[in-house]
Amino acid sequence: MINYSKLLKRIDVNELSKLVSKSTIERIKVGTNMRLSTLEKICKHFKVGIDDIVEFK
């Protein structure tokens, strides 16, 4: 299972909403899968590594 709680703690949802769609934000909140390209986009924009925002359980 993928957990995005690190992302939500690190990056404000309002800032995130400028970069990704509302449906992607909902996916983040409930912990469902999203495209790797979307994760890459978030990482590049906020200058973080994937391990800074995603936890695999």
C-alpha atoms as a printed R data frame, in Angstrom:
   type eleno elety resid chain resno      x      y       z
1  ATOM     1    CA   MET     A     1  0.000  0.000   0.000
2  ATOM     2    CA   ILE     A     2  1.153  3.531  -0.753
3  ATOM     3    CA   ASN     A     3  0.940  6.198   1.920
4  ATOM     4    CA   TYR     A     4  1.176  9.881   1.024
5  ATOM     5    CA   SER     A     5  0.981 11.274   4.570
6  ATOM     6    CA   LYS     A     6  4.578 12.517   4.283
7  ATOM     7    CA   LEU     A     7  3.543 14.523   1.239
8  ATOM     8    CA   LEU     A     8  0.572 16.069   3.010
9  ATOM     9    CA   LYS     A     9  2.737 16.990   6.003
10 ATOM    10    CA   ARG     A    10  5.457 18.509   3.850
11 ATOM    11    CA   ILE     A    11  3.474 20.330   1.147
12 ATOM    12    CA   ASP     A    12  0.359 22.438   1.632
13 ATOM    13    CA   VAL     A    13 -2.691 21.191  -0.289
14 ATOM    14    CA   ASN     A    14 -3.278 24.687  -1.690
15 ATOM    15    CA   GLU     A    15  0.218 24.720  -3.182
16 ATOM    16    CA   LEU     A    16 -0.273 21.213  -4.496
17 ATOM    17    CA   SER     A    17 -3.576 22.168  -6.133
18 ATOM    18    CA   LYS     A    18 -1.711 24.650  -8.344
19 ATOM    19    CA   LEU     A    19  0.268 21.753  -9.801
20 ATOM    20    CA   VAL     A    20 -2.098 18.761  -9.935
21 ATOM    21    CA   SER     A    21 -5.811 18.157 -10.455
22 ATOM    22    CA   LYS     A    22 -8.448 17.845  -7.753
23 ATOM    23    CA   SER     A    23 -8.805 14.142  -8.526
24 ATOM    24    CA   THR     A    24 -5.075 13.648  -7.913
25 ATOM    25    CA   ILE     A    25 -5.353 15.418  -4.574
26 ATOM    26    CA   GLU     A    26 -8.217 13.090  -3.653
27 ATOM    27    CA   ARG     A    27 -6.042 10.107  -4.615
28 ATOM    28    CA   ILE     A    28 -3.316 11.448  -2.336
29 ATOM    29    CA   LYS     A    29 -5.746 11.887   0.546
30 ATOM    30    CA   VAL     A    30 -7.120  8.336   0.313
31 ATOM    31    CA   GLY     A    31 -3.834  6.690  -0.643
32 ATOM    32    CA   THR     A    32 -4.726  5.249  -4.029
33 ATOM    33    CA   ASN     A    33 -2.321  4.837  -6.919
34 ATOM    34    CA   MET     A    34 -1.337  7.662  -9.201
35 ATOM    35    CA   ARG     A    35  0.889  7.918 -12.223
36 ATOM    36    CA   LEU     A    36  4.607  7.872 -11.669
37 ATOM    37    CA   SER     A    37  4.864 10.872 -13.982
38 ATOM    38    CA   THR     A    38  2.668 12.820 -11.547
39 ATOM    39    CA   LEU     A    39  4.917 11.897  -8.633
40 ATOM    40    CA   GLU     A    40  7.926 12.922 -10.688
41 ATOM    41    CA   LYS     A    41  6.284 16.261 -11.476
42 ATOM    42    CA   ILE     A    42  5.614 16.885  -7.766
43 ATOM    43    CA   CYS     A    43  9.176 15.920  -6.801
44 ATOM    44    CA   LYS     A    44 10.754 18.167  -9.423
45 ATOM    45    CA   HIS     A    45  8.531 21.135  -8.654
46 ATOM    46    CA   PHE     A    46  9.028 20.998  -4.883
47 ATOM    47    CA   LYS     A    47 12.659 19.773  -5.136
48 ATOM    48    CA   VAL     A    48 12.126 16.664  -3.021
49 ATOM    49    CA   GLY     A    49 12.889 12.985  -3.464
50 ATOM    50    CA   ILE     A    50 10.182 10.379  -3.762
51 ATOM    51    CA   ASP     A    51 11.166  8.953  -0.375
52 ATOM    52    CA   ASP     A    52 10.458 12.401   1.118
53 ATOM    53    CA   ILE     A    53  6.796 12.258   0.100
54 ATOM    54    CA   VAL     A    54  5.826  8.598  -0.360
55 ATOM    55    CA   GLU     A    55  5.946  5.652   1.998
56 ATOM    56    CA   PHE     A    56  5.394  2.091   0.855
57 ATOM    57    CA   LYS     A    57  3.800 -0.263   3.351
